[in-house]
């Protein structure tokens, strides 16, 4: 059982995802969210702790987010949370996941973000993160 059952994004993240859908041609929110999560996870720093509103209409289950590789994404989250000293409690892990997801979504559309699908692939191959 995963500590994250449902993921509701902020309105800001929704608008950023709309931008990424337009730029890349990727049709599904969950696919872009996977890219975003991985992008944030490759950053060495811990995402800043903040309250992220769940005020958009975008909501997906963990299974929709992670797909058939849900154990891989969960493993990534648990290993990173342990390394960063995050308590292995459901609420703490869910919050930590949301911090990574929203940071990654911001990275995708930020100054060093992707302007198209080729740019998105370039972010994935960057060895040092997003120019951070």
Order of alpha helices (4+ residues) and beta strands (2+ residues): beta-alpha-alpha-beta-alpha-alpha-alpha-alpha
